[in-house]
């Protein structure tokens, strides 16, 4: 069933039966939650120039993420103390933050409103910026989202509802000390809490790397410190692009091992999956094997080529997720 080509603000509401149908679809299927309850479908209808969600490219990502969440839920239902560790390694401006950090985190709460989800990033400001749209969707102030119409407002004025920490009204275990949603930064870490769910989104940036020659070491140490903070049956996701060979991907995937690899093949035969690996990886590069853009709707091939020619080091890392490579890089002795 395809949604109507309009937002809820432009027409009369569907019948209750149709609403119940969408409630079911969106709770069961993350792809439909992203499009309808989160509201990407209506956002794109209202701004056709930024119609970025492409089924060919993004539905496989959504389905892959859903499968990881469902396996995590199944493990917890049987009392299995096993971490689910996911790495979403996607080029810049491919939608990884909206899909993984924001919409998926709320979808997991919809399925179990008693969990505690933490969002982390390079700085506290960036982490708060990632949480802010989730807050808007839950309270019903995002004009494109159907979430509140489908599931009711999750804003309870008697519970914490700030820029950094939220306890929503759907939570049943009110005695739990960890918030429904909270944030952390690289240098702040997590102290005293033991959340069920974590997303570490872009802990690196060129600005920070130029500002501090030890920033990669700081980030890598920060990730190591998170292991005892999160529950042993937690879901933890890295959502990022590459920066350097020794970034968190280059450090922790070889150290802790890759369990499965999806999307495009790893560069240069790296990251061979192993039965005892800890990480499930979804990997994309902006150019395919023929040198054509895999996302021409937003990144046409000529634009990618210009990017590669003018900033080859950044292009190799940010768009190909292969730092240290690139045909236009200067030769080194």
DAUR-V861671 format. One record per backbone hydrogen bond with DSSP energy under -0.5 kcal/mol. CO is the residue of the C=O (numbers start at 1). NH is the residue of the N-H. Records with the same first field share a line. If there is no record, write none. Layout:
CO = NH, NH
//
This chain:
4 = 6
7 = 10, 11
15 = 19
16 = 20
17 = 21
18 = 22
19 = 23
20 = 24
21 = 25
22 = 26
23 = 27
24 = 28
25 = 29
28 = 30
29 = 33
30 = 34
31 = 35
32 = 36, 37
33 = 38
34 = 40
35 = 41, 42
36 = 146
37 = 146, 147
39 = 43
40 = 44
41 = 45
42 = 46
43 = 47
47 = 50
48 = 51
50 = 52
52 = 54
53 = 55
54 = 57, 58, 59
55 = 59, 60
57 = 61
58 = 62
59 = 63
60 = 64
61 = 65
62 = 66
63 = 67
64 = 68
65 = 69
66 = 70
67 = 71
68 = 72
69 = 73
70 = 74
71 = 75
72 = 76
73 = 77
74 = 78
75 = 80
76 = 79
80 = 82
83 = 85
84 = 86, 236
85 = 280
86 = 88, 238
87 = 89, 282
88 = 90, 240
89 = 284
91 = 94
95 = 99
96 = 100, 101
97 = 102
98 = 103
99 = 104
102 = 106
103 = 107
104 = 108
105 = 109
106 = 110
107 = 111
108 = 112
112 = 115
116 = 196, 197
117 = 182
118 = 199
119 = 184
120 = 201
121 = 186
123 = 127
124 = 128
125 = 129
126 = 130
127 = 131
128 = 132
129 = 133
130 = 134
131 = 134, 135
132 = 136
133 = 137
134 = 138
135 = 139
136 = 140, 141, 142
138 = 154, 155
141 = 143
142 = 145
146 = 150
147 = 151
148 = 152
154 = 156, 169
155 = 157
156 = 159
160 = 167
165 = 162
166 = 180, 181
168 = 171
172 = 174
173 = 176
180 = 117
181 = 166
182 = 119
184 = 121
185 = 188, 189
195 = 231
196 = 235
197 = 118
198 = 237
199 = 120, 201
200 = 202, 239
202 = 122
205 = 209
206 = 210
207 = 211
208 = 212
212 = 215
214 = 218
215 = 219
216 = 220
217 = 221
218 = 222
219 = 223
220 = 224
221 = 225
222 = 226
223 = 226, 227
224 = 227
226 = 230
231 = 234
234 = 84
235 = 198
236 = 86
237 = 200, 239
238 = 88, 240
239 = 202
240 = 90
244 = 243, 247
247 = 251
248 = 252, 253
249 = 253, 254
251 = 255
252 = 256
253 = 257
256 = 278
257 = 278, 279
258 = 274
260 = 281
262 = 264, 283
266 = 269
267 = 270
272 = 258
274 = 277
278 = 85
279 = 259, 260, 281
280 = 87
281 = 262
282 = 89
283 = 264
286 = 294
288 = 291
292 = 288
295 = 298, 299
298 = 300
300 = 303, 304
301 = 305
302 = 306
303 = 307
304 = 308
305 = 309
306 = 310
307 = 311
311 = 315
312 = 316
313 = 317
314 = 318
315 = 319, 320
316 = 322
317 = 242, 321
318 = 92
319 = 286
322 = 325
326 = 329
//
